[in-house]
Amino acid sequence: MESWNAPTLTNLPKGSLGKVYFFHNGITGNGTNGFQNDVFSNTPAQKDHYTPLRTIIDVTLNIGKVPEILDSEKNS
């Protein structure tokens, strides 16, 4: 059986990872956890900023606040 070696991802420069926000509560929707859609910091259409490598940011909205849809990193 052939084995594959991957470079250590922990040593990557900070800017080489994009962000994806996963929501754990709030408005019900089609996101990974059943709430609003996941929000990506960049997409393949943004050729100057896109990277397929992601760091996950878990988002839990404060209880008692009126939930709103967050649709970009700017308002996440």
CORHU-V404662 format. One line per field, one symbol per residue. ss: DSSP state (H for helix, E for strand, - for the rest). A space follows every 50 residues. Layout:
ss=???
//
This chain:
ss=--------HHH--HHH-EEEEEE----E------E---EE---------- ---EEEEEE-------------HHH-
//
